[in-house]
């Protein structure tokens, strides 16, 4: 199985339910670290300071099937995470893809986390802009990782491969969103939380679906960046929002054996055939989060 951040996992089989843009995947911007003197480009001049008051971290028991979910409640310091591994936690805290994280030990461990601050923090978050709220929540995660995982990091900028997302030869094939309310199955899957504009579900044997509900091109570029492990720049010129179900199995056609009879297309083929979009290779500067030190946390 190739997980949505482009890294293979060693588990036998999993059910996956992950949101793009609302949980651990976001724009390709380096946000503030625990050192709050490093202001984030997304909200220049704003210095996040909030931290969790209480936090429980427990390692997930070994299993053949996992549901990976979690995130902050809207305008809240309360977070609940189920079956995140350390790479997911780092991705969430620092707003980076897995391929941008350097120096992570090869841990085979997943974690369940519940943490919160107080009502004063919630009131403060409710008054902030979306970008400032995100910075605060990321700062809370960064401080938690520094405290419980003994995390130390630094940033490096390197030249690396990127992609441009363009419209394919025959034009886009996506349907403009109809604004339909979510169906009961979607509501149940997300446990009453807001349903994101783009999320993935499926398993390693049968393939995966990306399900879009009012999805913008930026949601697609973020998803593709995670899947293919490189930044993706929108060159489509498309400004609408779209509904679709994108079915695929595996990332690249070049990764398949010549005799592979899988009826599902790989993602690079599926985006052309099903969405009318295409990735073109390019070059650019890429920021990397370098791990200087990290430890497995003690449980409590």
C-alpha positions as CSV (number, residue, x, y, z in Angstrom):
1,X,0.0,0.0,0.0
2,X,1.2,3.5,-0.7
3,X,-0.2,5.8,1.9
4,X,-1.5,9.3,1.0
5,X,1.8,10.9,1.8
6,X,3.8,8.8,-0.6
7,X,5.4,6.4,1.9
8,X,4.9,2.6,1.9
9,X,3.7,1.0,5.1
10,X,4.6,-2.5,6.2
11,X,1.2,-3.5,7.6
12,X,-0.8,-6.3,5.9
13,X,-4.0,-4.6,5.2
14,X,-5.8,-1.4,6.2
15,X,-8.9,0.6,5.8
16,X,-8.1,4.2,5.2
17,X,-10.1,7.3,5.8
18,X,-8.1,10.5,5.5
19,X,-9.0,14.0,4.8
20,X,-6.9,16.3,2.5
21,X,-6.5,19.8,3.9
22,X,-8.5,19.4,7.1
23,X,-6.3,17.0,9.0
24,X,-2.6,16.5,8.2
25,X,-2.2,17.7,4.6
26,X,-2.1,21.3,3.6
27,X,-0.3,23.9,1.6
28,X,3.4,23.6,1.1
29,X,4.4,26.3,3.6
30,X,6.8,26.0,6.5
31,X,5.1,27.2,9.7
32,X,6.6,28.2,13.0
33,X,8.5,25.7,15.0
34,X,8.5,25.5,18.8
35,X,10.9,28.5,18.7
36,X,8.2,31.1,18.5
37,X,10.6,33.8,17.3
38,X,10.4,32.2,13.8
39,X,7.2,33.8,12.5
40,X,5.3,31.8,9.9
41,X,4.8,33.2,6.3
42,X,1.1,32.3,6.4
43,X,0.4,35.0,9.0
44,X,3.4,37.3,9.0
45,X,4.1,39.0,12.3
46,X,1.8,36.7,14.3
47,X,3.6,34.7,17.0
48,X,1.7,31.6,18.3
49,X,1.9,30.9,22.1
50,X,-0.8,28.4,23.0
51,X,0.0,25.0,24.5
52,X,-2.0,22.0,25.7
53,X,-2.8,21.9,29.4
54,X,-3.3,18.1,29.5
55,X,-2.3,15.4,27.0
56,X,-2.6,11.6,26.9
57,X,-0.5,9.6,24.5
58,X,-0.8,5.8,24.1
59,X,0.7,3.5,21.5
60,X,-1.9,1.8,19.3
61,X,-2.1,-2.0,19.7
62,X,-0.8,-4.1,16.8
63,X,-3.6,-4.9,14.3
64,X,-4.1,-6.0,10.7
65,X,-6.5,-3.2,10.0
66,X,-6.4,0.5,11.0
67,X,-8.6,3.5,10.7
68,X,-6.5,6.6,10.7
69,X,-8.4,9.7,11.8
70,X,-8.0,12.8,13.9
71,X,-7.7,16.5,14.2
72,X,-8.7,19.6,16.1
73,X,-12.3,20.5,16.8
74,X,-13.1,23.7,15.0
75,X,-12.1,26.8,16.9
76,X,-10.9,24.6,19.7
77,X,-7.8,23.6,21.6
78,X,-9.2,20.0,21.9
79,X,-7.7,17.3,19.7
80,X,-8.3,13.6,19.3
81,X,-6.0,11.5,17.1
82,X,-6.4,7.8,16.3
83,X,-3.6,5.7,14.8
84,X,-1.2,8.4,13.7
85,X,2.4,7.4,13.3
86,X,5.2,9.8,14.0
87,X,5.4,10.9,10.4
88,X,1.7,11.8,10.5
89,X,2.2,13.8,13.7
90,X,5.2,15.7,12.3
91,X,3.3,16.4,9.1
92,X,0.3,17.8,11.0
93,X,2.5,19.8,13.4
94,X,4.7,21.4,10.7
95,X,2.4,21.3,7.7
96,X,4.8,19.2,5.5
97,X,4.5,16.1,3.4
98,X,6.4,13.0,4.5
99,X,8.9,13.3,1.7
100,X,9.9,16.7,3.2
101,X,10.8,15.1,6.5
102,X,14.5,14.0,6.8
103,X,16.1,11.9,9.5
104,X,13.0,10.1,10.9
105,X,13.9,6.7,12.6
106,X,12.2,3.7,11.1
107,X,9.6,3.3,13.7
108,X,6.7,0.8,13.3
109,X,4.5,2.4,15.9
110,X,1.2,4.3,15.8
111,X,-0.2,6.6,18.5
112,X,-3.6,7.6,20.0
113,X,-3.6,11.1,21.4
114,X,-6.1,13.2,23.3
115,X,-5.1,16.7,24.4
116,X,-6.7,20.0,25.3
117,X,-6.1,23.4,26.8
118,X,-8.7,25.5,28.6
119,X,-11.8,27.6,27.9
120,X,-9.7,30.7,27.7
121,X,-7.7,29.2,24.9
122,X,-10.8,28.2,23.0
123,X,-12.2,31.7,23.3
124,X,-9.0,33.1,21.9
125,X,-8.9,30.7,19.0
126,X,-12.5,31.6,18.1
127,X,-11.5,35.2,17.6
128,X,-8.5,34.5,15.4
129,X,-8.3,34.4,11.6
130,X,-8.2,30.9,10.0
131,X,-4.4,31.2,9.3
132,X,-3.7,32.4,12.9
133,X,-5.9,29.6,14.4
134,X,-3.9,27.1,12.3
135,X,-0.6,28.5,13.6
136,X,-1.7,28.2,17.2
137,X,-2.9,24.6,16.7
138,X,0.3,23.7,15.0
139,X,2.3,25.4,17.7
140,X,0.4,23.3,20.3
141,X,1.4,20.1,18.5
142,X,5.0,21.2,18.1
143,X,5.3,21.9,21.8
144,X,3.7,18.6,22.6
145,X,6.2,16.8,20.3
146,X,9.1,18.6,21.8
147,X,7.9,17.8,25.4
148,X,6.8,14.2,25.0
149,X,8.8,13.0,22.0
150,X,11.9,15.1,22.8
151,X,11.8,16.4,19.3
152,X,14.4,18.8,17.9
153,X,14.4,20.0,14.3
154,X,15.7,22.5,11.9
155,X,14.7,23.6,8.3
156,X,16.8,23.3,5.2
157,X,16.0,24.5,1.6
158,X,17.2,22.3,-1.2
159,X,16.7,22.2,-5.0
160,X,14.5,19.3,-6.0
161,X,12.0,17.9,-8.4
162,X,8.5,19.5,-8.5
163,X,5.4,19.1,-10.7
164,X,3.1,21.5,-12.6
165,X,-0.6,20.5,-12.8
166,X,-2.0,21.3,-16.2
167,X,-5.2,20.6,-18.1
168,X,-4.8,17.5,-20.3
169,X,-5.2,17.7,-24.1
170,X,-8.9,17.0,-24.2
171,X,-9.8,19.4,-21.4
172,X,-11.1,18.9,-17.9
173,X,-13.6,16.1,-17.2
174,X,-14.7,17.1,-13.6
175,X,-18.3,18.0,-12.8
176,X,-19.0,21.4,-11.2
177,X,-20.2,20.8,-7.6
178,X,-23.9,20.5,-7.0
179,X,-23.7,21.3,-3.3
180,X,-25.5,18.1,-2.3
181,X,-25.8,17.5,1.4
182,X,-23.7,14.5,2.7
183,X,-25.3,11.1,2.8
184,X,-25.8,9.2,6.0
185,X,-22.8,6.9,5.4
186,X,-20.5,9.9,5.0
187,X,-21.9,11.5,8.2
188,X,-21.3,8.2,10.1
189,X,-17.8,7.8,8.7
190,X,-16.8,11.3,9.9
191,X,-18.5,11.0,13.3
192,X,-20.4,14.2,13.0
193,X,-17.3,16.3,12.1
194,X,-17.4,18.5,9.0
195,X,-16.9,16.4,5.8
196,X,-13.8,17.7,4.0
197,X,-13.8,18.7,0.3
198,X,-11.5,15.9,-0.6
199,X,-10.8,12.6,1.2
200,X,-9.6,9.1,0.6
201,X,-10.9,5.7,1.5
202,X,-10.2,2.2,0.5
203,X,-7.7,-0.6,1.3
204,X,-4.4,-2.0,0.0
205,X,-6.0,-5.0,-1.8
206,X,-8.9,-3.4,-3.7
207,X,-7.7,0.1,-4.4
208,X,-8.6,3.6,-3.3
209,X,-11.2,6.3,-4.0
210,X,-10.6,10.0,-3.7
211,X,-14.0,11.5,-3.0
212,X,-14.5,15.2,-3.8
213,X,-17.4,17.3,-2.5
214,X,-16.9,20.9,-3.6
215,X,-13.2,20.3,-4.1
216,X,-11.0,23.2,-5.4
217,X,-7.9,22.7,-7.5
218,X,-5.7,23.6,-4.5
219,X,-7.1,20.5,-2.7
220,X,-6.1,18.4,-5.7
221,X,-2.6,19.8,-5.9
222,X,-2.1,19.2,-2.1
223,X,-3.3,15.6,-2.6
224,X,-1.1,15.0,-5.6
225,X,1.9,16.5,-3.8
226,X,1.4,14.0,-1.0
227,X,0.9,11.0,-3.3
228,X,3.9,11.7,-5.6
229,X,6.2,13.1,-3.0
230,X,7.0,16.5,-4.6
231,X,5.4,20.0,-4.6
232,X,2.7,20.5,-7.2
233,X,1.9,23.9,-8.6
234,X,-1.5,24.7,-10.1
235,X,-1.1,25.7,-13.8
236,X,-4.6,24.7,-14.8
237,X,-6.3,28.1,-14.7
238,X,-9.4,26.4,-13.2
239,X,-11.1,28.4,-10.4
240,X,-14.3,26.3,-9.8
241,X,-15.2,23.6,-7.3
242,X,-15.9,20.1,-8.3
243,X,-17.5,16.8,-7.3
244,X,-15.9,13.5,-8.4
245,X,-14.9,10.0,-7.3
246,X,-11.3,9.2,-8.5
247,X,-10.6,5.5,-8.5
248,X,-7.0,4.2,-8.7
249,X,-4.6,1.6,-7.4
250,X,-0.9,2.6,-7.0
251,X,0.7,5.9,-7.8
252,X,2.7,5.5,-11.0
253,X,2.2,3.4,-14.1
254,X,6.0,3.0,-14.3
255,X,5.9,1.1,-10.9
256,X,3.8,-1.7,-12.3
257,X,5.2,-4.9,-13.7
258,X,4.6,-5.6,-17.4
259,X,2.3,-8.5,-16.7
260,X,0.2,-6.6,-14.0
261,X,-3.5,-7.3,-14.8
262,X,-4.9,-4.9,-12.2
263,X,-8.1,-3.4,-13.8
264,X,-7.8,-0.1,-11.8
265,X,-5.5,2.6,-13.3
266,X,-2.6,4.1,-11.4
267,X,-3.1,7.6,-10.1
268,X,-1.0,9.3,-12.8
269,X,-3.2,7.7,-15.4
270,X,-6.5,8.1,-13.5
271,X,-6.1,11.9,-13.2
272,X,-5.9,12.2,-16.9
273,X,-8.6,9.7,-17.8
274,X,-11.1,10.6,-15.1
275,X,-10.3,14.3,-14.3
276,X,-8.7,15.5,-17.5
277,X,-5.6,16.8,-15.7
278,X,-2.0,16.0,-16.1
279,X,1.3,16.3,-14.1
280,X,4.3,17.7,-15.8
281,X,7.8,17.4,-14.2
282,X,9.6,20.6,-13.2
283,X,12.3,21.8,-10.8
284,X,12.2,24.2,-7.8
285,X,13.2,24.9,-4.2
286,X,11.8,22.6,-1.6
287,X,11.9,23.1,2.2
288,X,12.8,20.1,4.3
289,X,12.2,19.5,8.0
290,X,15.3,17.9,9.4
291,X,15.0,15.8,12.6
292,X,17.9,16.2,14.9
293,X,16.5,14.1,17.7
294,X,13.3,12.2,18.5
295,X,12.3,9.6,21.1
296,X,9.3,7.3,21.6
297,X,7.1,8.9,24.3
298,X,6.3,7.2,27.6
299,X,2.6,6.5,27.9
300,X,0.2,8.3,30.3
